[in-house]
């Protein structure tokens, strides 16, 4: 567990990069230490902080003597990641058709 906590900045940075967040690794580390970083959108900084909160929830679940991975645990952790999203607190499912190069239509359940 201590290694996972030590790797938190790397986990958060890697995830934000997958999402297209332009913050650099040192900027993510700085923000995780509680210091603001200038020159970025508020949503980019909030994404980093949301991911930190989600990881902290996951760590607290993992520290329990019995860990049951179920829908409620998933939705609880996911609610931190998707605070500003329409599908916060629900599973998100893509339903679509492929027309040429376009992927059409999505749905929430």
Secondary structure, DSSP 8 states (H G I E B T S, - for coil): -HHHHHTHHHHHHHHHHHTT----HHHHHHHHTT---SSS-HHHHHHHHHHHHHHHHHHHHHTSSS----HHHHHHHHHHHTTTSTTTTS-EE---EEETTEEE--EE-
